[in-house]
Each structure stands twice: as structure tokens, then as C-alpha cells.
């Protein structure tokens, strides 16, 4: 069974050089690492070509494409039975990979989802809690659980996005090539909306499938000033950013396959647009969203940005008129602002923090996604294998990870 690890990239060689290494250090001959370069001009091609590893595949789009098109271009360059995508400032956990393979070979699911860790690149002037990694007891050493994509359908339609867990994912998750093709519009359009990872997640819910979820990290989500998601978040908070959100929207406009709504700097709007675009493209009109909840969810993302709020009202007004849901939008506009997190979610967040610890990711004089991967692998050790075989309980494995953490510099 071949597993393809795909890294779509553009103009981020300073991060990519470390992210690639997290995958190259995986001790597994039956993987391929596909770097899909979206016409970068910062030496990305030269960087990749200097690496001597037969598992590494480099492709270049030749011209700047939208994110959706670059994911499609990357998919067509892969040959694996299962695919994992991660960003060019993200990384894999090399020593945990053998357990990922073990789960895939044992269960042969349509996809495998896991709890990714998070790392903030320690760039001066960027973020407060950067340069370290946090482990949560509830997110480590969990036994595999089977679930259906449709298990999350009612929550998705109700805009209860925070409760969509576990969910299938191609980004910091793994899907089979067969499943991706089976649920695609056609082989040349595996990704058919602007946010490729959300596209596959929501499509897997709408079209169903058999999946496995584990509470254990196999990868790290890195965030940096160059991150597209970070750009959207900064715009929602009315903070200055790098313009990644605006560049993303501009490239989407040039893509012949447009979403049903134009994009603005709002993550909830991107989620809503993805859902509605999928319903249009795949003719799943019977799965009708709760428009009041979705409109409230989107409008709530612009609390700190009046200019964005006005833009969102315009986009939603046009869409509501086109879908004859203006009454739902009017009700959403007159309703009190929806809390970013419910009381239950806030309490769960506090509870999770109480049973967690955070350590510095620095190592060998550096602090990068690669040293973060080494740090997490060092904390987790080989104990997940013993948990999967039934030789060790999750609680015992967590205690060992906490004990190992005493060898690292603690952070708040």
C-alpha cells in the first residue's frame, strides 16, 4: 500500500525546507512526497531539487493557480492508495507514521482522521504563544473508532461546525484515492470548490462513507504570517496581515470553477459557501441547511470589523435573494450576536487545558516545524503501538508522556 504525502506550496521556501524534512525523515519506503509548486519565484524549485531522495516528487504548475486548482494538480501527480495533504508551514510526526500505516492496513477505511497538534512559528511580531507545542490528554493515545460521514450531517446543516468531530479530512487527515474519485464530479475535478480540504470534509458528510477516527496526533498544523487561514483570522479581527486573504480571493476569481458566493476575509463564510457550492455541484438539494443558523454564524465572524460586516451583509443579501431565504437573513440580522463559543465549549476548553502541558519546541539551536516534530515524537515515544495492541492503557501512556516532558522546557 503506497501512501502519498502532498505539500502544495507557493512562495514559502523558508518554511517549506523544514516541512519537507518532517516527511523525509519517515522510515517508510512505500511513500511518496509530492511537492506541488504553485509557480513560486523564491527558489522553491532549487530547494527541492537539491534533495536526493527517490521518494520525493516535484511538480510545478507553470502559472499561478487558485488553491483548488493547485490541489487538483497535485492530486494528478500522485500514485498512492491513500493521500495526506498538509501545508508548506506544517509537518508530519515521523516516528508516529508507522502507527498511521498500521491503522490503514488493518481497517482499510475510506479515510482516517486524527487530532493534529498545533505549532506557531516564532516569527518576531507574530503571535503570543509561538515556538512551542501543547499535548492534551484527550488527544493522545486514543483507540480507533469507526464512524460514518453521515453521522455529522445534522450538525453540519445546523451550522454547528464546532461539534463536527471526528470528520473525514484530506488536510491533516487521510482519504483513499478510490473514495475521492468515487465521490468526485469527475476524475479531473476531485476538488470542486475554493477551500479544498473543507470541500472533501463536507462532501464526505453529504455523500457518506466508512471512516476511522483516532485521538492521537500524526501531524502538526503550523501557523505563520504566510498562512491563508491566519490571514482570514486577522481580517476577521480587523488586524493587519500579509494580504494572504486578499490574494486567496483574487486567485479564486480567476478560477473557472467559482463558488456560489464570493469570498471575503471570513472563515465561516468560506464554510457556508463550500457547503452551498457542494449542494449545487452534486445535486444534493434534499440536504437543506438551517439558513437562519448559518446566516447568524457568518455574521458573527465580523464582530470586530465593521467594514467586513458590511461586506458580509451584501454578500448574504444577494445570496438570500437568489435562494429565497431573505426572511431567514432578516431574522439573523435582528437576532442578538451569536457567541463565538457556547458555554459548553468554553468549559470543555478549560477542562482540556487542565489536562495538558506545553513545552518549547526548540532544539539544536533552532525552533522550526522540524524541531516541533522531534519534540512531539520524543514526548509520545513508541507507546501508541502498545496501546493499539492492548498491552498498555491510554492512561498509562499519558503518564509516561508527562514524565518525559520533564526533560523539556515548560511553557505556559
C-alpha positions in Angstrom: 0.0 0.0 0.0 1.5 3.3 -1.1 0.7 6.5 0.8 1.1 9.8 -0.9 2.1 12.8 1.3 1.3 16.0 -0.6 2.6 19.5 0.1 1.0 22.3 -2.1 3.3 25.3 -1.9 3.9 28.8 -3.1 6.5 31.4 -2.2 7.2 29.9 1.2 10.6 28.2 0.8 11.8 29.5 4.2 9.1 27.3 5.8 9.0 24.5 3.2 12.6 23.5 3.7 11.8 22.4 7.2 8.3 21.0 6.4 9.7 18.7 3.7 12.2 17.2 6.2 9.4 16.1 8.6 8.2 13.9 5.8 11.6 12.8 4.5 12.5 11.5 8.0 9.7 9.0 7.9 11.2 5.5 7.8 9.0 4.0 5.1 10.0 3.1 1.6 6.4 2.8 0.3 5.6 6.5 0.5 5.9 9.4 -2.0 6.2 13.0 -1.1 4.8 15.2 -3.8 5.6 18.9 -3.7 3.2 20.9 -5.9 4.8 24.3 -6.5 2.3 26.9 -7.5 4.7 28.8 -9.7 6.9 30.1 -6.9 9.7 32.6 -7.7 11.6 32.3 -4.3 13.9 29.4 -5.1 11.4 26.7 -4.2 12.4 24.5 -7.2 16.1 24.8 -6.5 15.5 23.9 -2.8 13.6 20.7 -3.7 16.0 19.6 -6.5 18.9 19.7 -4.0 17.3 16.9 -2.0 18.4 13.4 -3.0 15.6 11.0 -2.1 13.8 8.8 -4.6 10.5 9.2 -2.7 10.4 13.0 -3.4 8.4 14.2 -6.5 8.4 17.8 -7.6 5.8 19.3 -10.0 5.3 22.9 -11.0 2.1 24.4 -12.2 3.9 26.7 -14.5 1.5 29.6 -13.8 -0.2 30.8 -10.7 -3.4 28.8 -9.9 -6.1 29.0 -7.3 -5.7 26.8 -4.2 -8.3 24.5 -5.6 -6.5 24.1 -8.9 -3.2 23.5 -7.2 -4.7 20.8 -5.0 -6.1 19.2 -8.2 -2.8 19.5 -10.0 -1.1 17.8 -7.0 -3.6 15.0 -6.9 -3.0 14.2 -10.5 0.7 13.8 -9.8 0.2 11.2 -7.0 0.1 7.4 -7.3 -0.7 6.4 -3.7 -3.6 4.4 -2.5 -4.1 6.9 0.3 -3.4 10.6 0.3 -2.4 13.1 3.0 -2.2 16.8 2.3 -0.5 19.3 4.6 0.6 22.9 4.2 4.1 24.2 3.5 4.4 25.5 7.1 3.0 22.3 8.6 4.7 18.9 9.2 4.3 15.2 9.9 5.4 13.3 13.0 8.0 10.9 11.5 8.0 8.3 14.4 4.3 8.1 14.7 3.8 7.3 11.0 4.2 3.6 11.4 1.1 3.6 13.6 -0.8 5.5 10.9 0.1 2.9 8.3 -0.8 0.1 10.8 -4.3 1.5 11.1 -4.8 1.9 7.4 -3.6 -1.6 6.7 -5.8 -3.1 9.5 -9.1 -1.3 8.7 -8.8 -0.2 5.0 -11.2 2.7 5.7 -12.4 5.3 3.2 -10.4 7.7 5.4 -8.6 8.1 8.7 -8.9 11.2 10.8 -6.8 12.2 13.8 -6.1 15.1 16.2 -3.4 17.3 14.8 -1.1 19.2 17.1 -0.5 23.0 16.6 2.7 24.9 16.4 3.2 28.7 15.9 6.4 29.7 14.1 8.3 32.0 16.4 8.5 35.0 14.0 9.2 38.3 15.6 6.0 40.4 16.0 3.8 37.4 15.1 1.5 35.8 17.8 1.9 35.4 21.5 2.1 31.6 22.1 4.6 30.6 19.4 7.6 28.3 19.4 6.1 25.6 21.5 3.7 22.6 21.3 0.9 21.5 23.7 -0.2 18.0 24.3 -3.8 17.3 25.6 -4.5 14.1 27.4 -7.8 13.7 25.5 -6.0 14.0 22.1 -3.3 11.3 22.6 -3.2 7.5 22.6 -6.8 7.0 21.7 -8.1 3.8 20.3 -9.6 3.8 16.8 -13.3 4.4 16.4 -15.4 3.7 13.4 -17.9 6.3 12.2 -19.9 7.2 9.2 -19.6 10.5 7.3 -23.4 11.0 7.7 -23.1 10.9 11.5 -22.3 14.6 11.3 -25.0 15.6 8.7 -27.5 17.1 11.2 -24.7 19.2 12.9 -23.4 20.4 9.5 -26.8 21.5 8.3 -27.4 23.3 11.6 -24.1 25.2 11.3 -22.9 23.5 14.5 -19.4 23.5 13.0 -17.6 23.3 16.4 -19.2 19.9 17.0 -18.1 18.3 13.7 -15.7 15.7 15.3 -14.4 13.4 14.1 -14.8 14.3 10.5 -13.0 13.0 7.3 -10.3 15.3 6.1 -7.7 15.3 3.4 -5.7 18.1 5.2 -4.1 16.7 8.3 -6.1 13.6 7.6 -6.1 10.7 5.1 -8.5 9.7 2.4 -8.3 6.8 -0.1 -7.9 7.6 -3.7 -10.8 5.3 -4.5 -13.1 7.2 -2.2 -12.0 10.6 -3.5 -12.7 9.5 -7.1 -16.0 7.8 -6.3 -17.4 11.0 -4.7 -15.9 13.4 -7.3 -17.8 15.2 -10.0 -15.3 13.5 -12.5 -11.7 12.4 -12.4 -10.5 15.8 -13.5 -12.4 17.6 -10.8 -11.7 15.9 -7.5 -11.8 19.3 -5.8 -14.8 21.4 -6.8 -14.9 24.4 -4.5 -12.4 27.1 -3.4 -11.4 25.5 0.0 -10.2 22.1 -1.0 -9.9 20.5 2.5 -13.3 21.7 3.6 -14.7 20.5 0.3 -13.6 16.9 0.9 -14.8 17.0 4.6 -18.3 18.3 3.8 -18.6 16.1 0.7 -17.8 13.1 2.9 -20.6 14.1 5.2 -23.1 14.7 2.4 -22.2 11.6 0.4 -21.3 9.3 3.4 -18.5 6.8 3.8 -16.9 4.5 6.3 -14.1 6.1 8.3 -11.8 5.6 11.3 -11.0 8.3 13.8 -8.2 8.3 16.4 -7.4 10.8 19.2 -3.7 10.8 18.5 -1.5 13.2 16.5 0.2 12.2 13.3 0.9 15.7 12.0 1.3 19.3 13.2 -0.6 22.3 11.9 1.8 25.1 11.7 0.7 28.7 11.6 2.8 31.6 10.4 2.4 35.1 8.9 2.1 33.5 5.5 -0.8 31.2 6.4 -4.0 31.7 4.4 -6.1 30.7 7.4 -4.2 33.2 9.6 -4.9 35.9 7.0 -8.6 35.2 7.2 -8.4 35.3 11.0 -6.5 38.6 11.1 -9.1 40.2 8.8 -12.0 39.0 10.9 -10.3 40.7 13.9 -9.6 43.8 11.9 -5.8 43.3 12.3 -3.1 43.9 9.8 -1.9 40.8 8.0 0.2 39.8 5.0 -2.5 40.1 2.4 -2.8 36.3 2.1 -6.6 36.5 2.4 -6.9 39.1 -0.4 -4.5 37.1 -2.6 -6.6 34.0 -2.0 -9.8 35.8 -3.0 -8.2 37.2 -6.1 -7.0 33.8 -7.3 -10.4 32.3 -6.7 -11.9 34.9 -9.0 -9.6 33.7 -11.8 -10.7 30.1 -11.3 -13.3 29.0 -13.9 -15.0 26.9 -11.2 -16.3 29.5 -8.9 -18.2 29.1 -5.6 -21.8 30.2 -5.2 -20.7 33.2 -3.1 -17.7 35.5 -3.4 -15.1 35.1 -0.7 -14.2 37.7 2.0 -12.0 37.5 5.0 -14.4 35.3 6.9 -13.8 31.7 7.7 -17.5 31.0 8.5 -18.4 32.5 5.1 -15.9 30.1 3.4 -17.5 27.2 5.2 -21.0 28.2 4.2 -20.0 28.9 0.6 -18.4 25.5 0.4 -21.5 23.7 1.7 -23.8 25.5 -0.7 -21.4 25.0 -3.6 -21.3 21.3 -3.0 -25.0 21.1 -2.8 -25.2 22.8 -6.2 -22.4 20.8 -7.8 -23.6 17.4 -6.6 -27.3 18.0 -6.7 -27.9 17.2 -3.0 -30.8 19.6 -2.6 -32.6 17.4 -0.1 -29.9 18.2 2.5 -31.2 21.7 3.2 -29.3 23.8 5.7 -30.8 25.8 8.5 -30.3 29.2 6.8 -31.1 31.2 10.0 -28.3 29.4 11.9 -25.8 29.7 9.0 -26.5 33.4 8.5 -26.1 34.1 12.2 -22.8 32.1 12.2 -21.4 34.0 9.2 -22.5 37.4 10.5 -20.9 36.7 13.9 -17.4 36.4 12.3 -17.2 40.2 11.7 -17.9 41.5 15.3 -14.6 43.3 15.4 -14.5 44.5 11.8 -17.3 46.9 10.7 -16.1 47.0 7.2 -16.1 43.2 6.9 -19.6 43.2 8.5 -20.9 45.4 5.8 -19.3 43.3 3.1 -20.8 40.1 4.5 -24.3 41.7 4.7 -24.0 42.5 1.0 -22.9 39.0 0.0 -25.5 37.3 2.1 -28.3 39.6 0.9 -27.5 38.7 -2.7 -27.5 35.0 -1.9 -30.6 35.2 0.2 -32.5 36.8 -2.6 -31.2 34.2 -5.1 -32.3 31.3 -2.8 -35.5 32.9 -1.5 -34.2 32.9 2.1 -34.4 36.6 2.8 -36.7 36.0 5.7 -34.1 33.9 7.4 -31.4 36.6 6.8 -33.7 39.3 8.2 -34.2 37.2 11.3 -30.5 36.6 11.6 -29.8 40.4 11.3 -32.2 41.2 14.0 -31.1 38.5 16.4 -28.5 39.2 19.1 -24.9 38.3 18.1 -24.1 34.6 18.4 -21.4 33.8 20.9 -18.1 32.6 19.3 -18.2 29.7 21.7 -21.0 28.2 23.7 -20.7 27.8 27.5 -20.3 24.1 27.0 -17.5 24.7 24.5 -15.8 27.1 26.8 -16.0 24.7 29.8 -14.6 21.9 27.6 -11.7 24.2 26.6 -10.9 24.9 30.2 -11.1 21.3 31.1 -8.8 20.4 28.3 -6.2 22.9 29.4 -6.2 21.5 32.9 -5.2 18.1 31.5 -2.4 19.3 29.2 1.1 20.6 29.1 3.1 22.9 26.8 6.8 22.7 26.1 9.3 24.6 24.0 9.9 23.2 20.5 13.5 24.5 20.4 16.2 22.0 19.6 19.8 22.1 18.2 19.7 25.9 18.2 16.6 26.1 16.1 12.9 26.4 16.6 11.0 25.2 13.5 8.3 22.8 12.5 11.0 20.1 12.3 12.2 20.6 15.9 8.5 20.7 16.9 8.0 17.3 15.2 11.0 15.9 17.0 9.7 17.3 20.3 6.3 15.7 19.9 7.8 12.4 18.8 10.1 12.5 21.8 7.1 13.1 24.1 4.9 10.4 22.6 7.6 7.8 22.2 6.6 4.4 20.9 3.8 3.9 23.4 0.9 4.2 20.9 1.8 0.8 19.5 1.4 -0.8 22.9 -2.0 0.9 23.3 -3.2 -0.3 19.9 -2.1 -3.9 20.7 -3.8 -3.8 24.1 -0.6 -4.1 26.1 -0.9 -0.6 27.6 -3.9 1.6 28.7 -4.2 5.1 27.4 -3.9 6.5 30.9 -0.5 4.8 31.4 0.8 6.1 28.1 -0.2 9.6 29.0 1.6 9.3 32.4 4.8 8.3 30.5 4.5 11.3 28.1 4.1 13.6 31.1 7.2 12.0 32.7 9.2 12.5 29.5 8.0 16.2 29.4 10.2 16.9 32.5 13.2 16.8 30.1 11.9 19.8 28.1 11.5 23.4 28.9 7.9 24.1 30.1 5.9 27.0 28.7 2.6 28.5 29.9 
